[in-house]
């Protein structure tokens, strides 16, 4: 499925952590890796320095060795330009099936903790992007950091949108390739079920009477019950599709609340190593490339995230 992948390489120690987690991708058919280092225009002049070239070459060679030891076929390349453009261009023009980048969990202290490279790649990519969650402290010895089997348990959150349907095709291929455990999740969002109850209308100085509020709550409960019946059947249908493709264990979770919060609870409680999802949810503005749920998960979840882009 992901026979040839492009890895957005960095010169930081984080890059080696990312590479160490890629071995399990061989279960999904990955054989060839391209380590791609992009130099910003203002860095190109620095390459005239023999010392800079030596450092860059040494770093790429060490990264290449990590992948070779894992059994991959590896190429390494340095190109001028911006990573957000070059990695997508090369992936498309040369037929690579996935882009990989490292991503630390987002901190309230600033975007830099999420990762500049990851941020740029996911907002431009027209290919699936695997964000490897960087989960170690800088003072730790990378040689002692355990490898994570990303394919041991895959979570698929769905809002039943077109983009979620595209992402589900990858989940199906994963089951065909031998992934043994999948959890399907749908979260009922109260703000969609009854916006009046979720947000109220206090800014217009309108106050519900107890009778009005009771009626709204009853209607919301009735709508939720109807949605639960419909969406439970949708999840069962997806489960049957996967069961027909292999012998994977398929679990279903139908929840209610904030989608981002509830999905992250599932990730933490079940220790999910990888999430597969669409990058754009139902009803989201087309001009914005990341939906609110995928945006939150890529920054705050403890799992690695495979983002499948919407059709543009």
C-alpha positions in Angstrom: 0.0 0.0 0.0 2.8 2.4 0.9 5.6 0.9 -1.1 7.5 4.1 -1.6 7.6 6.9 1.0 9.2 10.3 1.3 10.6 11.3 4.7 10.8 15.0 5.4 14.3 14.9 7.0 15.5 17.3 9.7 18.9 17.7 11.3 17.7 17.5 14.8 17.8 14.3 17.0 14.0 14.1 16.6 14.7 12.8 13.1 16.4 9.7 14.4 13.4 9.0 16.7 11.1 9.2 13.7 13.2 6.8 11.7 13.3 4.3 14.5 9.5 4.0 14.4 9.2 3.2 10.7 10.1 -0.5 10.7 6.5 -1.5 11.3 5.5 0.1 8.0 7.0 -2.9 6.3 3.8 -4.7 7.3 2.0 -2.3 5.0 4.3 -2.9 2.1 6.9 -0.1 2.5 10.2 -1.0 0.8 11.7 2.2 -0.5 12.4 5.4 1.4 13.6 8.8 0.2 15.2 11.0 2.8 14.5 14.5 1.7 16.3 17.5 3.2 15.2 20.9 1.9 17.3 24.0 2.2 15.6 27.4 2.5 16.8 29.9 0.0 18.7 31.8 2.7 20.5 28.5 3.6 21.7 27.8 0.1 24.6 30.2 0.3 25.7 28.4 3.5 26.2 25.2 1.4 29.2 26.8 -0.1 30.8 26.2 3.2 32.7 22.9 3.2 32.1 22.6 6.9 28.3 22.9 6.5 28.3 20.4 3.6 30.2 17.9 5.7 27.8 18.2 8.7 24.8 17.8 6.4 26.2 14.9 4.6 27.2 13.1 7.8 23.7 13.6 9.3 22.0 12.2 6.2 24.4 9.2 6.0 23.6 8.4 9.7 19.9 8.6 9.0 20.3 6.5 5.9 22.1 3.8 8.0 19.2 3.6 10.4 16.8 2.8 7.6 19.2 0.4 5.9 19.6 -1.6 9.1 15.8 -1.9 9.2 15.8 -3.5 5.8 14.6 -0.5 3.6 16.0 0.5 0.2 17.1 4.1 0.8 17.9 7.2 -1.2 19.0 10.5 0.3 18.6 13.9 -1.4 19.2 17.6 -0.6 17.1 20.1 -2.6 16.8 23.8 -2.5 13.4 25.3 -1.7 10.6 25.2 0.9 9.8 21.8 2.4 6.0 22.4 2.1 6.3 22.7 -1.7 9.2 20.4 -2.5 8.1 17.3 -0.5 4.7 17.4 -2.1 6.0 18.1 -5.6 8.5 15.2 -5.5 6.0 12.8 -3.9 3.5 13.6 -6.8 6.0 13.7 -9.7 7.9 10.6 -8.7 5.0 8.5 -7.6 5.6 8.2 -3.8 2.6 7.0 -1.9 3.0 8.7 1.5 4.9 11.5 3.2 6.3 11.1 6.7 7.2 13.8 9.1 7.9 14.1 12.9 5.5 15.9 15.2 5.9 16.5 18.9 2.7 17.1 20.9 1.6 20.7 20.7 2.4 22.9 23.7 0.5 26.0 24.8 3.9 27.7 24.8 4.0 27.8 21.0 3.7 26.2 17.6 7.4 25.3 17.5 6.7 22.4 19.9 4.4 20.9 17.2 7.1 21.1 14.6 7.6 23.6 11.8 8.2 20.9 9.2 5.1 18.9 10.2 3.0 22.1 10.2 4.1 23.0 6.7 3.8 19.5 5.2 0.2 18.8 6.3 -1.1 22.1 5.0 0.2 21.5 1.5 0.2 17.7 1.0 -2.0 16.1 -1.7 -0.7 12.7 -0.6 -1.4 10.9 2.7 0.9 12.2 5.5 2.0 10.1 8.5 2.9 12.3 11.4 5.1 10.3 13.8 4.5 11.4 17.4 7.8 12.2 19.0 7.6 10.8 22.5 10.9 11.2 24.2 12.8 13.8 26.1 15.9 15.4 24.6 18.1 14.2 27.5 17.1 10.5 26.8 19.5 8.2 25.0 17.8 7.5 21.6 19.4 4.0 21.5 17.3 3.0 24.5 14.0 4.4 23.1 11.7 1.4 22.2 10.4 0.9 18.7 6.6 1.3 18.5 4.6 -1.1 16.3 2.3 1.5 14.6 0.2 -1.3 13.1 -0.6 -3.1 16.3 -3.8 -1.2 16.9 -5.3 1.3 14.5 -8.0 3.8 15.4 -10.4 5.1 12.7 -12.5 8.0 13.8 -15.3 8.8 11.3 -17.9 11.5 10.8 -19.2 9.6 7.7 -18.1 12.4 5.4 -16.7 11.9 1.9 -13.1 12.5 3.3 -13.7 9.9 6.0 -14.7 7.5 3.3 -11.4 8.1 1.5 -9.5 7.4 4.7 -11.5 4.2 5.3 -10.2 2.8 2.0 -6.7 2.9 3.6 -8.0 1.1 6.7 -9.4 -1.6 4.4 -6.1 -2.0 2.8 -4.4 -2.2 6.2 -6.7 -5.1 7.1 -5.9 -6.8 3.8 -2.2 -6.3 4.6 -2.6 -8.1 8.0 -3.3 -5.4 10.6 -5.0 -7.4 13.4 -6.8 -4.8 15.5 -9.0 -1.9 14.4 -11.3 0.4 16.5 -14.0 2.3 14.7 -15.2 5.5 16.5 -18.0 8.0 15.9 -18.7 10.8 18.3 -22.1 12.5 18.4 -21.5 16.2 18.7 -24.2 17.9 20.9 -23.5 21.2 19.1 -24.8 19.6 15.9 -27.7 17.8 17.4 -29.1 21.0 19.0 -27.2 24.2 18.6 -29.7 26.1 20.7 -29.0 24.0 23.7 -25.2 23.9 23.1 -24.7 27.6 22.7 -28.0 29.2 23.9 -28.9 32.7 22.8 -27.7 34.8 25.7 -26.0 37.4 23.5 -29.5 38.4 22.4 -30.7 38.6 26.0 -33.2 35.8 25.4 -33.8 33.5 28.4 -35.4 30.1 28.1 -38.2 29.4 30.5 -38.0 26.1 32.3 -40.8 24.8 30.1 -39.0 25.8 26.9 -35.8 24.3 28.1 -37.4 21.1 29.0 -38.9 20.8 25.5 -35.6 21.5 23.9 -33.9 18.9 26.0 -36.6 16.4 25.1 -36.2 17.1 21.4 -32.4 16.9 21.7 -32.7 13.5 23.5 -35.0 12.2 20.8 -32.7 13.4 18.0 -29.7 11.8 19.7 -31.6 8.5 20.0 -32.4 8.6 16.3 -28.8 9.5 15.3 -27.5 6.7 17.6 -29.6 4.1 15.8 -28.5 5.3 12.4 -24.9 5.7 13.2 -24.6 2.5 15.1 -25.8 0.7 11.9 -23.3 2.7 9.9 -20.5 1.5 12.2 -21.7 -2.1 12.0 -21.6 -1.9 8.2 -18.0 -0.7 8.2 -17.2 -3.5 10.7 -18.6 -6.1 8.3 -16.7 -4.7 5.4 -13.4 -5.1 7.4 -14.3 -8.5 8.6 -14.8 -9.7 5.0 -11.3 -8.6 4.2 -9.3 -10.4 7.0 -9.3 -11.8 10.5 -8.8 -8.5 12.3 -10.4 -7.8 15.6 -12.9 -5.0 15.1 -14.2 -2.9 17.9 -16.9 -0.2 17.7 -17.2 3.0 19.9 -20.3 5.2 19.6 -19.8 8.2 21.9 -21.3 11.6 22.7 -19.4 14.8 23.4 -16.7 16.9 21.9 -15.3 14.8 19.1 -11.6 15.8 19.8 -11.9 15.2 23.5 -13.7 11.9 23.2 -11.3 10.5 20.6 -8.3 11.5 22.6 -9.8 9.6 25.6 -10.0 6.5 23.5 -6.5 6.9 22.3 -5.2 7.3 25.9 -7.3 4.5 27.4 -6.5 2.0 24.7 -3.0 3.1 24.1 -3.5 3.5 20.4 -0.3 3.9 18.5 -1.8 5.1 15.2 -4.9 6.9 14.0 -6.1 7.0 10.4 -8.4 9.8 9.5 -9.4 12.3 6.9 -7.9 15.7 7.1 -11.2 17.5 6.5 -14.5 16.8 8.2 -18.1 17.1 7.2 -19.2 20.7 6.5 -15.8 22.3 7.0 -14.9 25.3 4.9 -13.2 24.0 1.8 -10.5 26.7 1.7 -9.1 25.5 5.0 -7.1 22.3 4.7 -7.5 20.9 8.2 -10.8 20.3 9.9 -11.0 21.1 13.6 -10.9 17.5 14.8 -7.9 16.5 12.7 -6.3 19.8 13.6 -6.7 19.1 17.4 -5.6 15.5 17.2 -2.4 16.2 15.2 -1.4 18.6 17.9 -2.6 17.1 21.2 -3.0 13.3 20.8 -0.3 10.9 22.0 -0.7 8.8 18.8 0.9 9.0 15.4 -1.6 10.3 12.9 -2.1 9.2 9.2 -3.9 12.1 7.6 -5.7 11.3 4.3 -6.3 14.5 2.3 -9.6 15.5 0.9 -10.2 15.8 -2.8 -9.5 19.4 -3.9 
